[in-house]
Amino acid sequence: MPESPDKRYRIGEVSRETGVPVHVLRQWESKVSQLRPRRDPAGRRYYTRDDINVVLKLKYYIYHGKMTIKGASMALSKSIHGTGALEDRRGIIDLADKIEDEVRTALKLLDSI
């Protein structure tokens, strides 16, 4: 069954899906302005699919691009707004995102066997 684009994800689900530990997600929230999950009336975080895409891009910049959190935040801002030297790398980042999504899908299929 396809997921609804409005689906809300809890921080543990985001952690499992992206491979980023919960404590790292909380740290990134405090340091990266582009990552601001909403909160419900009880104060629990919930992420949207767009938030998860931001997490995956941050993960790529920090782990694969060897950037600092501040550098990754600036790179993310430039890629979102389409300016700067990262414009040329956008295709590579999109390709990496697609590959990561395909690997995640393959892993889910293997888990269901």
Secondary structure, 3 states (H helix, E strand, C coil): CCCCCCCCECHHHHHHHHCCCHHHHHHHHHHCCCCCCEECCCCCEEECHHHHHHHHHHHHHHHHCCCCHHHHHHHHHHHHHCCCHHHHHHHHHHHHHHHHHHHHHHHHHHHHC
